[in-house]
Amino acid sequence: MFFLFVYNRTKRGAYELDMYLSRKHDELLANTLEHGSYEKTISLVIVDGFAVEITEDQASVLRSASGVRVVEKNQELPS
């Protein structure tokens, strides 16, 4: 079975894609972690990923969630 996705390359299409992925990220977090125990800071459309403030234990839970490919700890670069 093949799926064909046609992206609307307008500003409206970009906005709709942003909203779709952001909702998808929100749903994953809501279905995986306890409400109020995390803070999503941004959804990144270009990589279908997001940044979220969580504990190490929560990171382990997310790593085992269906559909999650990678969970990495943010590392600050020296200035």
Number of C-alpha atoms within 10 A of each C-alpha: 2 4 5 5 6 6 10 12 10 9 9 10 12 14 12 14 16 17 14 13 17 20 13 15 20 15 11 16 18 13 11 15 15 10 10 7 10 15 12 14 9 12 20 13 15 7 7 12 18 16 16 16 14 15 11 10 9 15 17 11 13 20 15 13 14 9 9 11 10 9 15 8 11 9 6 6 5 4 3
